Amino acid sequence: MKKSSGFTLIELIVVIVILGILAATALPKFMGIQSGARASILSGARGAVSSAMNIAYATQASQGVGSNVSITLDGIGLSMIGSYPVATGTASGIFGAAGLSADYTTSGGAAGLGSSVTIQIANASTPANCSFVYSAATATLPARVGAPVTSGC
């Protein structure tokens, strides 16, 4: 008599069903982890922008140059307005000063007083709702970094 080895069709179907149930319960948790990770990345970028803004201000003040004179920070030439980096998504603005990478996108932005640029996570489900705003200095206010919006992360 021949001895058979291996799995029966029923056993294979049961294993596939169990794996499907486990995947269905784990997927929502995994998606929640990604959203939380994007929100944390956004918070880190916001901190980098805030630090770069203050370091650029301190560097310009220590050099004793005018408030709209460009400076060099870590080898990057920064355009300044009102003693703070301009609100642009380019290497010569706050985006470059903070050392942000291609993982971030920007919208808006200009080199004038009071202009602002929105910095967002590029691969977020709704990038506009996974963002924060950097506002350049005005004639009466220093530059500032807005609160993060994380509803679309």
C-alpha positions, 0 to 999 in steps of 0.5 A: 500500500502506498503512503501519501504525503502532503496537504489535502485541498481542505487543509489548504483552503482553511489556511488561506481563509485564516490568512485572509482573516488575519490580513483583513484585521491587520490592514487597517492597523497598518494604514493607521501606522502610516498615517501616524508616521506621516504626521510625525514626519511633518512635525519633524519638518516643521521643527526643521523649518522653525530651527532654520528660521531662527538660525538664519535670523541669528546668523544675519544678526551676528554678521551685522548686515541689513535685514534684506541682505542674503546670507550663506548658511551651511554652504547654501545662499539664502535670500532674506526678507525682514531678517528671515528667510524668504517664503519660497520652496526653493533652495534659496528660501526656507525650504533649502534652509531647513534642508528639506528633501523631495519627500516634501512639496510646496505650494504658494510662496514668494520672496516678498514681505508677508508672503507664505509657503505651504509645505506638505508631505508629498505621498500623503493621501491628501497633501494639502491636509498634511501640511503647515505654513511658513509665513515670511516676516512682515513690516511689523511681525517676525517670520512664523511657522503655523500649526500643522494640519494632519487630517489628510496624512 
